[in-house]
Amino acid sequence: MNAREPAFVSASRSARLRQMLVSNELEFMMEAHNGLSARIVREAGFKAIWGSGLAISAQFGVRDNNEASWTQVVDNLEFMADASDLPILLDGDTGYGNFNNVRRLVRKLEQRGIAGVCIEDKQFPKTNSFINGEAQPLADMDEFCGKIKAGKDSQSDENFSIVARVEALIAGWGMDEALRRAEAYRRAGADAILIHSKLSRPDEILEFAREWAGRGPLVIVPTKYYSTPTEVFREAGISTVIWANHLIRAATSAMQAVAQEIHTSQTLVNVEDRIAGVNEIFRLQDADEYSEAEDRYLSSGRAASAAVVLAASRGKGLEAVTQDRPKVMLPIAGKPLLRWLVDAFKKQGVNDITVVGGYRADAIDTAGIKLVVNEKHAETGELASLACALDKLAGDTLISYGDLLFRSYILRDLVESEAAFSVVVDSSLTDAENASVRDFAWCSAADDRGLFGNKVHLRHVSSGQRASSEIAAQTPHGRWVGLLNVRGEGCERLRAVMQQLQARADFASLDMPALLNALIEAGESIEVQYVHGHWRGVNDLEDFRRAGDFAHGQTPLAASVDTPATGAANGAAQ
C-alpha cells in the first residue's frame, strides 16, 4: 500500500472518482452491471466501476437503445452501490432527454451514492456506437453544452463528476470536429472528456491525445483496439482506461456453454466442478455477515437455533404398523409424525434440525432435516443416539423425542426461557403407581396454576435408574414430556456430563432421564415449564389411534377449544 491509498479509501466515492480522473497516474475502471459483478470488481482490486449502458441493458435482456428506462437503470445502480463501496461512473447515454432530464438524473444519482455520470453527444434515444455508428446523428454542440451546464448546476456534491463523451470520430465527422466539441464541453464544465473510436488500432485516440495536449482529464474505452499495449496509453497522457463490457461478455459465454452442456447431457456431473460452488455465491452475497447479524440481533428473540430429534426406535407395541418404517414416519392426520414435529420447530424459528435415526432410517423423509444414524440402535438407548449428534450441540439447541405432538405455545415458551437448561413437565399426570415409572418428574414445587413467574426447578426424573428413597416416597409433580432446551454455554456443560456418562459401563442402556439426573447431580439448575395437557406421545397402538384426533385440532380452522373431557384425552402422556 502506498502513501496515498489510506486517504483515497477514506474519501467519499465522488471524491475518489475525481481523484482518479485528475491523477497523474493511469487509472482503470472495470465494467459491472449488477450487485454481484460490482462485488467481483471490488474484490479484483479495481478502484472504480463503469456502470456500462450496454451491460446493464444486456442483463435486463433488452437492446442498448434506451429500452431500459433511466429509472430502471438507477434502481439497478442502487444494488451495485450497496454491494460495493467503489465509486461508480454511470454510462448515462445521452442523459435520457434534454437539459431537464439531465438535471433530474444528476440529483437522483447523487441520492443513490453514484459518483458521476458520462453523457454522450448523440440524440435521444441513442443506439450503441458500434452499431452503424456513422449513420447516427450527433447532438447540436450548443445544446449538449447546455446539458453539461445544467448537470453541473444541479449537483449538490462538489465532487460529483460529469464526463462528456465525444462521438465525432465514431460518426465519421473527423478529428477537427472531435477536438472542437471536446474543447466546448470542457469550457461548459465537463470534468473529463471521453474520446471514443471504433477502429481496431489506437491511431485516432493517440492523435486526439496529442492535439488535446493535457487540457483536461482524458478517458478512453479500448474495446476495439484492445491489443494496444497499456504502456502506450500511459505515455500518451491518458487519465483513465475503461474496460467497458468484459464481465457481461464473460458471463454470457459461460452461461451459454453451461446451459448447452446441461441440455445436451441431461446431467450436472460434467459442469459442477467447472463452475462456482454454491458456497462461493453465498460468500459474494455476504451470507456470513447476515449470520453474524442474526446472532447479534436475534439472540434476544429466544428462539432455539437448532434441534436434535431422537428417532431411532421402532416403537414397542407398534410392530404391526412399523414393518417398513420407523415410528416417526407413521401417518398422523395426513402427514408423518416427524413432519408434525419438524413443522412445529420451524414455526418457532428452529430451522437447523438433526434427526437421529436407527430402525429403517432409510425410510425417513429427510426434507428440511439432517439425518444421522445410530447404527447400534437395536442394542443401545437414547443417550447413545444423542451421542451420534453430539457435534450438533452448539449454541441454543432443543433436544426432543421424535414421537411428540403438542400445542405451539409449549415450544414457544420453552425456547423463550433464558435458563441454561429448561424442560416441560405436564402437571396433570401425577398418578404413578410407583416411583420407578419412567419420565415422572419431581420438582422443587408443585404446579400452582394460579401463580406465574415463580421459578421451579427439576429435582429428579424417573428412569431405568433407581430413585433415592427420599424422592421415591413423594408423589411426583408431573411427567417430563420429552423436551429439553439448552441455551448458550449450557451446551458445553451438557457435553461434559455426556462425556462422563460415556465412560460408564452401562452407557449403552442409559436414557434421557439419566442425562437430566446427571446434570442435576453435577450442580446444574434445570428450570421447569409446567403445562396441563395439550400434548401427546405415540407409544402404542392406542396412542397412535388417538393421535389423529389431537393432530386434527392443530390444523388451520379446526376446532381448538377442548371440553374438560377431550382436554383430558388430549393431554394423555407419552
Summary of the structure (lengths in Angstrom):
residues: 574
radius of gyration: 35.3
end to end distance: 67.0
largest distance: 108.5
contacts: 1889
relative contact order: 0.08
helix: 42%
strand: 17%
